Amino acid sequence: MVTPNERGMTMENTKVNGTWNISGSMKADGESTESKKFTLKVKFDNVPLEQVVQKALEPTKIQWVNNVGRKNYETYKDNQMIDVDFKSPGRRPEIDPEVAVATKLATMTPEEQQEYFKGLLAKAKG
């Protein structure tokens, strides 16, 4: 197998051109029950491949920080290189819901936490 570097190509000097379609859906807000589907046609015009890959890996970094990273913060050294396996976002949630709620609660006052729980209970009751 020939890698890009063996052919003299690198992520720094390889440019991406053309378009890529990505579909999704959205709601007007968190309370809305109606949703609309859309397709974004993303245009690439001499964009360095390195920028495309870095942007694509951003969710992997955020997921790692919010889960493994913070849980084991004290074990890491400054500027440490940490190996992780790439996981397709569709295989599992990007962020564990329990970790997301705990992270959100950690930034709130006790009063804000009580209001947040009241809101969740109201949503659960319908």
Secondary structure, 3 states (H helix, E strand, C coil): CCCHHHHCCCCCCCEEEEEEEEEEEEECCCCCCCEEEEEEEEEEEEEEHHHHHHHHHHHHHHHHHHHHHHHCHHHCCCCCCCCCCCCCHHHCCCCCHHHHHHHHHHCCCHHHHHHHHHHHHHHHHC
